[in-house]
Amino acid sequence: MKEPKTDPTLPHLYFMGICGTAMGSAAAAFRDAGYRVTGSDSSVYDPMKSFLESRGIEILDGYKAENLPDDVDYFVIGNAQSRGNPEVEEVLNRKLPYISMPQLLREQILAGKRNLVVSGTHGKTTTSSILTWMLESAGKNPSFVIGGIPGNFEQGARFVDSDYTVIEGDEYDSAFFDKRSKFIHYHPEVAILNNMEFDHADIFDNIEAIRRTFGHMVRLVPENGLVIINGDDQNCLDVFAAEGHAPGCRVGFGEECDMRIVDVDYRADSTAFTVHGERFEIPMNGEYNVRNAAMAAVAATFVGVTPDQIRAALLSFIGVKRRQEIRGVTSRNITVVDDFGHHPTAIKEAIAGMRHRFEGARLWAIFEPRSNTTRRNVFQEDLPAALGQADAICLSQVARAEKLAPEERLDPAKLMETLRATGKPAFYEDDADAIVERLKMEAKDNDVIIVFSNGGFGGIHNKLLAVL
């Protein structure tokens, strides 16, 4: 890619944690838009290293006080950085200008724009990607910030001269110095409340805390905007009832919904459905993807996209990397699928979608307890029910278990005991390599192996493809 030109009138941005998926995508988008961008990270490696360098971005390996340039307008501190980081300490000691990523987006990109914010415990990335593609296909040329890599764009962020921005609204905190949810900064004209469950146990105490922060975002939608609510989710309905001042639209399968989804036809490679009298088809599986598409369609309609344009966009939607992404098929017709799912509901719905796609196949669920919530015993009772939707299960050790008190930690032995009591094969292994060895013995021709992890999981996908 040709290195973009720098606009000297725009700020110099220095990103701490620039190789993170979200930070790296945003940094590249700022660079493409003409900003001077530099940054650092503790782990500088491909593919993000090459991706950023192709944009002409200088990356410093490791966090060091001496890294900090003298001509920076904003030091962008990611929410993974905390006190004790040498660069954070240097910024504070020297009283240098620092900012969180959400606040940077608010000030530099979102102010004065028509912002469509997609929120929810699950489905944010897919719904944001679908909505962005609807606007793009309709010629609206939106800016976007998405927490994944949409197949139709192959980059997670883009900033262009457009009235519209689609942004994935994460409820996680903004930075060590700003514990508000990221989406509080995003100036929503349209807010999608896709679903609301307990998650992020490291920063939220209970579901009430989750509801409270979503309520804070709903308050920000203006009277000439729209809140699109999952009409089948009581938490979403309650939050809108308590905090909504803008018009609301309930979307879902229930009879009380304003935009009711009906006549769903699940097929091997696609799903067709009707909403508000319009028939659509999406090349994806699962009830939750039908809802994702329907919510996006309502948002796109609000900003002037026609039903025919929505139909065309859905039919040409490619999907999102790491969301039910087929990584390969072996000579024994064993399919390896990568899925970012780490919440019990997301796992359960992904398995249900794979049942439609691979009817009759034996499904394996391979799970790494890696997120800050699944490492804890918060979902001790919910995970067996979710993983148990598969025909066979492998579980790896709890990631960074030593950083949790034993009474807080997920108990894998108990989880395995619960699963085995159902009569299904369930195996607890130390790591990715041990799981690969297990599947060398246990996998059968035509099996489908779904790997659930929000990390790299030791390169397990390629290892499985290599040995099976």
Secondary structure, DSSP 8 states (H G I E B T S, - for coil): -------TTS-EEEEETTTSHHHHHHHHHHHHTT-EEEEEES---TTHHHHHHTTT-EEEES--GGG--SS-SEEEE-TT--TT-HHHHHHHHHT--EE-HHHHHIIIIITTSEEEEEE-SS-HHHHHHHHHHHHHHTT---EEE-SS-BTTTSSSEE--S-SEEEEEE--SEEETTEEEEGGGGS-EEEEEE-------TTT--SHHHHHHHHHHHHTTS-TTSEEEEETT-HHHHHHHHHH--S-EEEEESSTT-SEEEEEEEE-SS-EEEEETTEEEEES--SHHHHHHHHHHHHHHHHTT--HHHHHHHHHT---BTTSSEEEEE-TT--EEEEE---SHHHHHHHHHHHHHHTTT--EEEEE---STTTTBGGGTTHHHHHHTTSSEEEE---TTGGGS-TTTB--HHHHHHHHHTTT--EEE-SSHHHHHHHHHHH--TT-EEEEE-SS-GGGHHHHHHHH-
